[in-house]
Amino acid sequence: MNCRSLVVDGGCALMFGAAAILPATALGGNGTNDIGYGAESGGMAGADLAVSRETAALNINPAGLTQIRDRAFDLDIEPFYLARTRHRDQYGNDSGVDNPLSAVASGGYVQRVPGTAVVTGIGLFAQGGAGFAYDHLTTAFGTQDALSATFGSFKIEPGFGWQLADSLSVGASLGIVYSTARQKFFPNTSFVDPSGDAPSFFGLRVDSLGGWSSSGKIGFQYRPSPNWTLAGAYTSKTRFKLEGGDATVNYEAIGQGRVVYRDASLSGLSIAQEAGVGIAYRPSDAWLLSTEINWVDWSSAMRASTLKLEDPNNADVPQQLSLQSRLDWRDQYVFAIGAEYQWNSTTSLRIGYNYGRNPIPSQTLNPALAVTSNRTFALGFAYDFMPQWRFSSCLYYEPFVETTYTNPQLPLGTDTYNRWEGVIAQFAVSRRW
């Protein structure tokens, strides 16, 4: 067989895992987005547009920054556990993920500009990511191999809030986003059907994809009376820039060994643009109630991805590969409701519920991009342990979601089964002075 003649579309097709190189959603519940940013938002399950009064307002609704009187600092740590997330298929696999524990961190600092109604600052937020790894799956080709997709995206976000009047605040922030990705798609497997009836398979490993991109956010909070707040926010699309990586393709079945493509890039993936409105109401000094609805435009952000490989270290293999994968994500309408109760002068209790339909259609699912939850329950509290210091925490529970699917883009057979269940915590230390 002349390896130069191999093409992506044809009887001797290269079957790769471009569909699996995606932002995995171990943090999420609303696509690749986290439920809440900061412990206050998390404890109310993301019902935060009309409430947000921590430095995380930079990444939620920057108009909320005007509720900070002088200076504020927040540091959040978010560990999570993929309780019973599993993959099962017709090749005898019934496996939980091999990376069930992980964590991310975020934080921010803001300060009122002296003598003005403007509060400005900067934050660092984990926008989404983590990933799923199955290290020992039986493949359709009779081998034991690994399947994983790990992704990380963090955002440096300067911004400001401006109180235009006693009843109206506006704000804006700029998101400077860095993303990284790597993937294994049965890298130790290489197969050619001697009869030529089945497509060939050459395992793939991609490393060191990364790059910078940007987005913008604007928002408002309007208080028609002391007990009511109306709010809204819009966030532009963030196009992931994933390039500058390398990929290793396993051509051992055709006698060419493992070939390194020294220029790999992945395009077509974005964090969706988002628009939301919310209402907060204080029926008494002790109670705060909040609700909101958000539209998340996944249908234009996650249509298709293209993995491009160039500059191999072997002249006898294809010198360029362009591997496309359909995604066809659906838009989400995310509903959140939350409450906070002031237990006493130092302690607040929080509760919330979040619902958003899974945006990923079953025909484009894969184990590395596991089923995302459509429901999240949250509990949280805040405790002022010193005059200027507060400790806050919250716990999410995302009940199990399971689906059976057939993805024709992946060699996983028919009636593949995925189950998702997650437990996520947030711990925050804050200072106000």
N, C-alpha and C positions, 0 to 999 in steps of 0.2 A: 504494500500500500504506500502510495506517495503522500506523505503528510502535508505537502504543500497544497494538495487538492482538497483538503478538508474545508468545509464551509459550514456556516451556522445553520443555514436552511438547506436541507437536502437529505438524501438517503444515508449519508455518513455524518449525520448532524452531531455537532458538539453539544452535549447536554450539560449545561452548567447551572449553578445555583444563583443566578442573578436575582431570582425572586426572593431568595433568602437573605440578601444583603439589604436589610431594611432596619429602620430604627425600631428596635424592640421596645416593648412597652411595659416593662416591669414596674415602672413608677406610675403608670397611667391608669386611667379609667375613662378619660375623654380623649380617645385616640392616643397620640404620643404626649399629650399634655398631662401634667400632674393635676390632681383634684384641687389642691390648694397650695398656695405659696405663703409660708409663714405659719406659725402655730395658731394664730387667731383665725386665719382663713381655713386652715385644716380642721380645726375643731368645729367649724360651722359648715363643713363639707363643701367649701368653695362658694358659699352664699355671701360674697364679700364686696361686690361692686359698690354698694351703698354704705358699707361699714368701714372698709379698709383704712386703718389708722396706724399701721406699723410701717417700717421701712420697706416691707414687701409691697406696699402700695405702688412702688416704682414699676413692679411687674404685674400689678392687678388693675389699679385705677389711680394714676398719679395725682388726681385731684384730691385724694384722701390725705396726701401729705400735709395739707394745711391744718389738719387736726393736731399735728405735733407742735407743741408750744415753743420749744427752743431747739434742743438737740436730742437725737435718738440713735441708738446702736442696737442691732439685733444680730444674733448668730444662731442659725438653725442647723441641726443634724437630723437626717432622716434615714434611719435603717428600715429595711423591709425584708420580708420573708415570703417566699413563694410556697405557700403551705402544701398544696397538693396539686401543683401544676404538672401535667403528665402528657405524654404522647404514646399512642398505641396504633399499630398498623397491621397489615396482613402478613408481614414478614416475621411476626412473632415478637415484635417490640412492645413493651409495656413499661415505660421508663419515666421516672421523674427527672426534673432538670438537675444538672450536676453543679449548678451555681445558685442554690436556693437563698443564700444570704448576701446582702450587699448594702451599701449606704451611700448617700450623697450629702453635701453640705451647701449652705447658702448664707448670705448675710448682707447687711447694708448699714450705711451711715448717712444721716440727713441732718441739716441744720437750717434754721431760719436765717434769712439774710437780715442783719440788724436794721431795725427801723423800717422794715417793709412788710408786706403781706405775702412774701414769696418764701417758700421752703424748697431747698434744693439738696441734692445728694447723689449717691451712687450705690449700686448694689451688685452683687454677684449671685446668680441664680442657676441652679441645675434645671435646664429647660425640659429635659426628657432624656430617656435612654436606659442605661444598664444593658440587659441582654439575656439571652437564653442559650444554654449549652447542653447538648446531649453528646457525651463523649464515647458512648459504646452502643451504637445502633447497628442492627443487622440490615444490610442494604439489599436491594433487589438483585445485586450481582454476587451475592454470597459472601461478602466481606463484612468485617466489623469495623466501623469507622465513626468519625465525629461529624456532627452537624451543629453549627453555632453561628450566631450573629450578635456581636456586641457593638453597642453604639453609645456615644456620649455627646451631649450638647450642653454647653454652659454659656451664659449670657452675662456680659458686663453691661450694666444699664444705668447711665446717668439720666437724670430727669429733674423736673420741678413741679411744684403745685403752687397755684396763685389764687388767693382769695379775692375775687373781684368785688364782692359785696358780702354783707353778713350772711346772705342766703345762698350765695353761689361761689363755687370753687371750680377751677379748671386746672388741667395739668397735661404734661406730655413727657415722654421718655424715649430715648434712643437705645435700641438693643443691638449690641455688638456681639455676635454669636460665633463661637468656635465649635465645630463639630468634628468628631473622629469616628471611624468605623473600621471594623475588621471582621472577617468571616471565614469559616471552614465549611466546605460542602463536600463531604466524603473525600478529603484530600489524598488518602492512601489507596483510593480505588481507581482503577483504569480498566476499561472493558471494551472489547470489540467482538461483535457477534460473527463467528466464522461464516455463517450462512448469509450475512448481510441483511437479514430480515428485520433486525432490531437496530435502533440507533446506537451509535457508540457513546460511551460515557467516559469523560476524563475529569477526575476530581480536581477541585480548585481550592486554593487558599489565598485570601486577599488580606494584606496588612497595610497599616500606616496611612490609610485614607484620611484626609483632613483638610480643613480650610475655614476661612472667615467669611461671614455674611452679615447682613444687618436687617433690622426691622424697626418700625415705629409704632408708638402707642399714644393715643389721646383719650382723655376722659373728662367727665364733669360730675359734680355732686351739687344738687339743688335742694335746699331746705325750705319748703313753703311754710313750715311751722316748726317749733322746737322739737316736736315729736316725730316728724316725718322727714325722710331723706329719699329723694329720687336720684338715680345715678345711671350713667351709661359709659361705655368704653369701646374703643375700636382698636384692633391690632392688625397691622399689615402682614402679608405673607412673608415668611422667612425661607428663602431658597437655600437649601444645604449646599455648601461647596465642599465636595469630597473628591480630592485629587491628590496627585503627588505620591500615590501608593505604589506597591508592587504586588504582583500576583504570581503564584506558582501553580502551573498546570501539570497534571500527571499524565504524560504521554507514554507511560511504560508499556502499555498494551501494543503500541506500534513501534517499539524499540527506540524511542527518542528520550527516554528517561523523564526527569522532572525539569521543566523549562520555566525559567523566571522571566516574566514580562516586567520590565523595569519602569513602566509608565502605566499606571492604572488609575481610572477615574470612574466615578459613579454620578450620574445626573438624573434629574426628574423627581427628586424628593424634596418636600418642603414641609414646614409647619404651616398649617392653614391660617388664612386670615380669619378674624373672629370679631363678632360684634355682639354686645350684650346690654341688657337693661336690668336694673334692680331697684328694689324698694326696701327701706328699713323703717321700722316703727318702734317707738318706745311707749308701751302702754303704762309704764311706771318707771321710777328711777332704777328699780332692780332688774327689769326685763328689757331685752333688746331682741327683736324679731327681724329676720331678713330673708328675702327671697329674690331670685333672679332667673333669667333665661338667657342663654347664649346660642347664637348660630355659629357653627364651626364649619368652614368651607373646605372639607377634606376632598370633595369631588374634583376640584381643580388643583389641589396640592399633591395628591397621590394618585395620578392617573396611570403612569407607567414609569419604569426605571430603565436606564441603559448603562450597562457596565462595559467600559471600553478598555481594551488591553493593547499595548503597543510596545515596541522595542524589546523583543525576546532575545535571550542569549544563545539562541540556536537558529541558524539560518534555514534549517530543514523543516520548520513548522510554520503555520500561518503567522505572518508578520503583524497582522492586526486583527483583532476580534471585537465585534460589537454585539453584545448580548442583551436583548431586550426582554422585559418581563412586564406583563399586565398587572396592574394593582386594582384599579377601578373602585377605590374607596368611595363611600357614600357620605353625604353631609350629615352632621349631627345637630340636633337641638338638645341642649343640655339644660336640665332644670335642677336647681339647688334650693334648699330651704334650710335655715339654721336659726338657732336661738342661743342667747347668752343670759345667764342669771347671775347677778351679783350676790353671792352667798353672804359675804360680810365685807368689811372695809379692805381686806387683803386678798380675798379669794373669789374668783369667777368660775362658773361652770358653763360648758358649751356642749351643744349637740347639733347634729346636722344629717341631712340625707341628700344624695346626689344621684341623678339618673341621666344617662345618655346612651342612646342606642349604639352598639358596637358598629363602627364605621367600616369594618373589613368584611367584604362578602366572602361566603364560605368557599367559593371556587378559587380564591387567591390566598387562602390561609396557608401557612406552613409552620412546622414546629418551632422554628426560630422566631417567628412573629406570632406568638401564641394568642389565643383568644383573649380579648380585653374584656374586663368586667363592664356591665352596664349599670350596676348599682353599687353604691358605696354608703356605708353607715359610719358616722364619725362621733367620737366623744373626746372632750378636751377640758382642760382647766388652766387657769393662770393664778399664780401665787406671788404676791409682793413680799419677798423675804427680807428686804431692806428698803429704806425710804426711796432709793433711786433704782432699785434692781428688782427684776421680775423673772421668775421661772415659769415657762409655759410648756404644755405637752398636749399631744392629741394622739389618738389611735384610730386608724381606718380599718374597717373590715370590708373586703370585697368578696361577697359570696361566690361559690363556685358557679362557673358557666362552662357548659360542655357542648361540643358540636361534633358532628360527623360530616366529613367533606371529602371531595375528590378534586385535587388540584392537578390538571393535566400538564402543568409546567414542571412538575417535580416527579422523580421516579419513586414515589412512595405508595403506589398502588391505589386502590379504590377504598372508599369508606374508612379513611383515616380519622382517628379520634384525637381530639385535644380537650384538655380540661384546664381551666384557670381558677385559682383561688389565691388571694393575697392578704397579708396582714402588714400594714405599714404604720410606722410610728414617727412622730416628730417631737424633738426636744429643743427648746429655745431658751436662751438667756438674753435678756434685754436690759438696757439702761436708758433712763430718761433724765436729763439734767439741763 
